[in-house]
Amino acid sequence: MKLKGTVFKYGDNVDTDVIIPARYLNTHNHQELAAHCLEDLDSSFVQRVKQGDIIVAGSNFGSGSSREHAPIAIKASGVGAVVAKSFARIFYRNAINIGLPIVECDAEINEADQIEIDFDNGKLHDITKNQTWDFAPFPDFLQQIIAAGGLLKSISGGKA
Amino acid sequence: MGMTMTQKILAAHCGKQSVNAGEIIMADVDLALGNDITTPVAINEFEKAGCTKVFDKNKVTFVLDHFTPNKDIKSAEQSKQIRDFARQMGVVNFFDVGEMGIEHALLPEKGLVVSGDLVIGADSHTCTYGALGAFSTGVGSTDLAAAMATGKVWLKVPAAIRFNLTGQLAPHVYGKDLALHIIGLIGVDGALYKSMEFSGEGVSTISISDRLCIANMAIEAGAKNGIFPVDQQTLDFVKEHGSRQPVVCQADPDAEYERVIEIDLSQVVQTVAFPHLPENARTFTDMPEIKIDQVVIGSCTNGRLEDLQIAAEIMKGKKVAKDVRVIIIPATQKIYLEAMEMGLIRTFIEAGCVVSTPTCGPCLGGHMGILAKGERCVATTNRNFVGRMGHTQSEVYLASPAVAAASALAGKIAPAV
């Protein structure tokens, strides 16, 4: 799988409270959640984001609450993938379980750069800067979940 | 190579003699937990996958604690979805208003977790039960759905950091101070993906209530779980609250730890985490004057009877500072009742506090104490992120029940004396 998109750049410790504040957790409708994605960190994000754009962040992305509403909001907002130096562990598994592509990679990428992610070969290419970084592929077990389109699909034989 | 306590429990739950850090396992779940925010998403996934019954109606538990008693129509609709599902599935341990408490205070109290268990919960503070020598960790709603259907969860076996505790905490210094001290030391991602294994002669001096608080905060250092060895205090607690037999797992003497951190408990002092990260730990030797608007004493971190006793002792016969709103939230109905019988509720009300029914409420900025722009709150809760308790320009300072009570009286952040 390959993805190409424009970068939205954020720092370390982007927590799930700023990704989707608890005041919006009285719903789990994907579009309603997407309408408030990253609202407490970047209030103009939802106006600016386009289908296939890519979030690039620092360490411990998705820290805090276990709310799956956070990766759901990001995915439903149109974001194609999240690249971070490291992910908080519950966010990491939630993203895999719901089929939001994530990449753990320490790359120097700037806001608004065009980047391309080659998941099969573990390459992250910054088209704007013409620079490439390698990243480690997921373990086989996680690749099976991703290939099936999420955890429930992988255990239900594609029904979910 | 020997195994850590966490690795021992994981091996026992996937039918293996031994497991290694980094290995991915499918483990059997003793208890799968959901709350009123995370369960609706899990139910949808469960039903989409064509599942029609839960794997074991005794091993799935739902606690409606975040937005209950329901704060608005939408949260009422979400709770109703769970109520209907729980009835339809015959979920035995379904706790609604009147029976419920804050999930991580309630489950140990109900005896639903014992030493040696493997517990997952669609709530990040599920790591609390490590205090009882169980492996427990927070997961997402889809994981909960999969566990509801199959009784299993995928887990990556964690490497470990060992905290070797010696000595004893000084008066007015509690588990919360130790937790904030440790997070200040290693950072909010200092234990990312790892288990925090507490050990050493100092463990026996820490109460179960404080162990629950410390294990609860493991997630705030990024950890997969925090775990305490099982001792007589643990066995007494488990026996008092339930009928299931505990399984005692001990770390091997040659278990591998990525790092060992020595902590002399007698050197830990009263600690406050400043906005907007739990790692911003400060002590009273270098603290500026911080005037406050609100105090919250409660939550899964510090809403137990011992916490209320500590706060009441400080407030007895005194009045909270003018213009400070003080909200006390006993974590469960049982705690509420015991606090009432002990006269703690009278103490709080006479001091000028309000006392609420159990709810997570203000901790996550849900309801029951939301902050306006520019307001400051001292809270015994677990997170002080931007906007956590309300407006993005409000501030939350994390502290023990003792510091919170002392601050309520002083109208500014103050140590217990």
Interface residues (C-beta under 8 A of the other chain):
Chain A: N13 D15 D17 V18 P21 A22 R23 L25 N26 T27 H28 D40 L41 S59 N60 S63 G64 S65 S66 R67 E68 H69 I72 S86 A88 R89 I90 R93 N94 N97 I98 P139 F141 L142 I145 G150 L151 L152 K153 I155 S156 K159 A160
Chain B: I24 I37 T38 P40 V41 N44 E45 F46 K48 A49 G50 C51 H66 F67 K71 D72 K74 S75 Q78 G121 A122 D123 S124 T126 G138 V139 G140 S141 T142 D143 A145 A146 A149 T150 W154 V188 D189 L192 Y193 G222 K224 L277 L364 G365 G366 R383 F385 V386 G387 R388 T392
